[in-house]
Amino acid sequence: MKRTLVGVAFFAALLLIWQAATASGRWSPVLLPSPWLVAEYLWDALRDGSLLEATAVTMKRLLVGYFIGVAIGLPLGLITSTSRYFEDTIGALALGLQTLPSVCWVPLALLWFGQTEMAMLFVVVMGTVWSVVIATSAGARNIPPIYARAARTMGSEGFDKWTRVILPAALPYVVSGMKQGWAFAWRSLMAAEIFVTILTGFGLGQVLQYGRELSSMDQVIGVMLVIVLIGLIADKVLFSPWERFLHRRWGTGFK
C-alpha cells in the first residue's frame, strides 16, 4: 500500500509540474498542450473506438512477432552455449545485430516484403531474437558445472538435460533477455509502423505519425502515454510474476 501511494504521489507531482509549465505561458499550446487537452484527446479517441482499434492492431503485431522471436532465440541461445565455435559465430552475429538500431531493419523489410504485414513481423522478430539468444547463451554458460555433472550422473542426457536442468537453471538470464527483447520489439514495431503504411490496419505508430503530420501535439503525447502505459502493464503481467518467482526461488531481491 505504501509503495502504491508513493507511486501515485510521484506521478501526480509530474502532472502538476506539466500543468504549471503549460500555465506559465512560456510555451505555445501547439508545442506543449496541457494535461487536460491530452486527456480530452484520449477520451474522444476512446469514445470513437479509434484508439482501441489501433492498440489492438499494434498488440497483435507485437505479440506474434515477439513470440516467434523467443521461439527462435531460445534454441539458438542454447546451441550457442554448447561450443566456442558457435559462440564465435552465432554469438558474434547476435551481438553485432543486437547493437543495430531497430529502424535500420525497416528499409530492408520494405525492400523484401513491401508494404505488408510481413514487413512488420520481420522487423519485430529481428528486434527480439538477438537479445534472447545472447541472454540464453550467457545463462547456460554461467550455471554451476556441477548441475550438468549431477544430471549426467542421474542419467539425464541430451534433450532431457537441456530442458530439465540447463534451461531451468538459466531462467534468471532468460527472463532478463526476454524482457530486454520485449523492449527492443516495441521500439522496432514503432519504427516500422511510423514508416510502413498498411491500409488493412493502422497501429499506434501510424496514429503517432498522423499526429505529427497534423501538428497535433495532444495526439502525439496522448499516443506516447498509451505506449508507456501498455509497456508498464506488460511488465506487470508478463515479467513481474516470473521475476518474483525467481527472487523467491534464489533468495534474492528487495526485502
N, C-alpha and C positions, 0 to 999 in steps of 0.2 A: 504493500500500500504506500509506504514511504517513497519507494522508487518511482511509483506512478505519479505521485504528487510532485516530486522533483522534476520529472519529465514534462508534466503539464505546465508547471511554473516556467520552465526554461523556454518552451515553445510559445507560451503566452507573452513572455518578455520579448521574444523575437518579433512577434506580431505588433507589439506596442512600439518597438523601435522602427519597424517598417512603416507603421501608420504615422509616427512622428516625422519620419523622413519625408513622406509624401505631403504632410500638412505644412512643412516648413516652406514650401514654395520654391525650393532651390532646383527641383527637377520638374520637368513638364510631365503632366499625367500621361502624355503619349508615350514617354520613355519609362516612367515608373508609376504605374497605376496603384491606387490604394488597395489594401486587402479587400475592401468591400466591393470594388469593381471586379476583382478577380473572382471573389465568391459569387457575384452576380452572374458572371460568365459561366462558372461551373454549374450553378443552379439551372440556368437556361439550357446548357448543353445536356444536363441530366434529364430535364423535362422533355426535350425533343428527341432524346434517345441517341443523339449523335456521339456523345462521349462514351456511352456504354457499348455502342456498336464498334467504335474504334478500339476500345480497350479489349473487347472480345477478339477482334481480328489480330491485334498485336499479341495477346496472350497465346492464342492458338499457334501462331508462327513461332513464338519463343519456346513454348513447351515442346513442340515437335522437334525443332532443331536442337534444343538443349539435350533432350533425352537421347537423340541419335548421337550427338557428340559424346555423351557419357558412355553410351554403349560401345562406341569405337575407342574411346580413350582408356577405359579400364583394362581391356585385354592388351592393348598396345603398351600401356604402362607396365603391366606385369611382364610382358615379353622383354621390354627394355631392361628391366631389373635383373634378368637372368644371365646376362653376359656383358662383358666390357665392349664387345664388338657392337652389340645392339645399343649400348649406351653411347658409343662414339658415332653411331649412325642415326638411328631413330631418335635417341635422346638429344643429339646435337640439332637435328632437324626441328624437333619440338621446341627446344629452347630458342632457336632462331626465329621460328614462325610466331612464337608467343609474343616476342617483342615487336612484331609488325603491327602497326596501328590498325584497328578494325576497319577504318574507312578505306584502307588500301585494297581490301578484298572486293569492294563494290564495283570498280571498273572491270575487274576480271569476271565477276559474276554476271555483269551486264553483257560482256562480250560472249560469254559461253552460253548463257541461258536467256538473255534478252529481258524484257520487262515481264517477268513471270514470277510465280510463287517459288519456283525452283531457285531463282536468284536469291530471294530472301532466305530460303532454307540453307543454301550453301554458305552464305555469309555467317549465319548463326552457328552452324556446325563448326566452321573454321574458327569462330571466336571462342568455342567451348572446348574442343577436343584437346588442344595442346596443353592447357592448364591441367586437365585431368591426367594426361599422360605423364607430365612432369611430377605431379604430386603422388600419383600411384607408384611410379618408379622409385621416387625418393622414399616413400613409406615402406615399400617391400625391401629395399636395400638397407634400411636402417633399423629393422626389427632385430631383437637379440638372436644371434645364430643358434642359440640353444633351443629355440622354438622349432626350427626346422629339423634339428638333430633329434629332438624328442619325438617329433611327428614320424620321422623315419623309423625310430626305434619301435614305435607302436604300430608300424605297418602302413602308415599313410604316405602315399607316393603320388606323383603325377598330378592329375587334375584335382584329386581329393585333397592333397596337401595345399594346393594353391587356394582353393575355395574355402576350406575349413580351418586353415591355420594362417597362411601368409596374408591373405586379404583381410580377414578379421583383425589381425594384429596391426595391419597398416591403416585401419579405418580412420584414426585421427588425421593422418595425412590426406587420405582420400576425400574425407568430408571437407577439409580445408581447400583442396583442389577443386571440388565440385562447387563450393561457394565462390571461389575466385572465377571458375568457369561461368557461373551464372552471371556475375558482374560483367565479364567480357561479352557474354551472349547478349545482354541488354544493350551494351554500347554498340555492338555490331549491328543489332537489329535496328536501333535508332538511326544509325548511319545509313543503313540500307533503305529504310522507309523514307528518309529525307530525300534520297537521290533517285529512288526507284518508284515510279508511279504505276500502280496496278489498278485498273478500273474495277476489278472484281472485289476489291476490299481496301478501304482506307484505314490505316492504323494510326496510332498516336503520333508517330514520327511525321506522317504526312499532314496530320492536323496541326502539328507544331510548325511545319514548313509553311502551310497556308496562313497561319497567324503572322509569320514573318513577312510574307508577301503582301499581306493586307495592313502591315504596320499595326497589328492588333496585339499590343503587349499584354493585355489582360488574358487573351487566349494563349499566348506563348507561356506566360508564367503559370497560368492555370494548368496547362498540359504538363509542364515541368513538375508541378506539385503532384499531379496524379502519378507520374512516373516514379517520383520519390516514394510516394505512399505505397505503390504496388511493390517496390523494392523492399520496403520495410515489412510489409505483410508477408511477402515471400520468404524473407529471412526468418520471421517468427514461425511460419507454418512448415517450411521445408527443412531448414537447417538448425534452428534453435533446439528442437527436440533431440536431434542427433547429438548436438554438442553437449546438451545437458546429460544425456545418457553416457557419453564418453567421459565427461568430467566425473560422473559418479563411478563409472567403471574403473577409471585410472586414479581416482582420488585427487583430481586437480581442480582448478577453477577458483572463483571467489568464495570465501567463507561467509 
